[in-house]
Amino acid sequence: MSRSRGEFIPELAYFEPDALRYPKGERIFEWIKSQGIPYRMTTSHNRITNLPGESELEQYKIAKRTLVVGLRKTLKFDTSKPSAEYAIPLATGCMGHCHYCYLQTTLGAKPYIRIYVNTDGILAQAKRYIEERAPDITRFEAACTSDPVGIEHISGSLKEYIEFMGGEPLGRLRFVTKFHHVDSLLDAKHNGHTRFRFSVNADYVINNFEPATSSFADRIEAAGKVARAGYPLGFIVAPIIWYDDWEQGYGELFDKLSEALPMEGTRDLTFELIQHRFTKTAKTIIERRYPKSKLEMDEAKRQYKWGRWGQGKYVYPKDQADALREYITERIFDKFPEAKIEYFT
Ligand code: SF4
């Protein structure tokens, strides 16, 4: 496997014994050995108790650099509104350290990066979902629980999924990334069925809240490559954050995007806009893990939005949310008049 700039290399790996019965598991095992990365066997990721690190915080950081290679046992896919019908499993966990990431709350104290090796079974299940919904198109989101591009040099799964969907007249794949390691995906037979989205933001947000991800410049360069490879392209602006110079920051973002994007990238371009939100649980966890973070999470400055299933979220009050939406929407239409804004939430 060739390496490109800044690719993630785990510091420790665990293998579930069954994973070695699959070609992908075997291939990753050989790669781990060739890199000299220490590895252990485990019967299940739930049983990993001997992670190095004295404090919970240290274990959290080590877990983010620990790979677990195993099987996806449940093949029932979650739904993934509003961007797709289903979340397709590929991996869980991410080596990024975005302060606001919702994986903070969903993955618990030890967010290892789990790669699933039974991708044939996962894709067979995707095919069943596609057939159930025919003649309607079925969209699958591959980035609900991880950043699949950031680990593609280890898993190779994203290319498999892209090519699978390329051969499915009614199947579509979508994913979002903050990483620029796209070269291995450029020759995939995607058939226009995969929408490749990059997460972008104002410099202030990227510089303050997104450690251990690719820079804006690298993401945009990668977006250009992807557009030239004929993929439908999209940008997710998330989380949209209200800060002192937000108008200037978001204005610059769209200026820079329109300067950097080649013509190919502006055809069939989509934007998804997501304002920052947090739950009480997330706030407690973020303050513990990133105690110096400048992320504003003051309930008094926010509006409470009831959740359909239990805990609600704190979003921006209506006047602020409207101002953000209107300003950003105008900037997008100004720079990319043919782009489609899929939603603001
Ligand atoms: Fe979370 Fe995405 Fe950041 Fe990874 S890159 S930590 S998945 S927000």
Residues whose N, C-alpha, C, O or C-beta is under 5 A from the ligand:
A	BS01	SF4	C94 G96 H97 C98 C101 S146 D147 K178
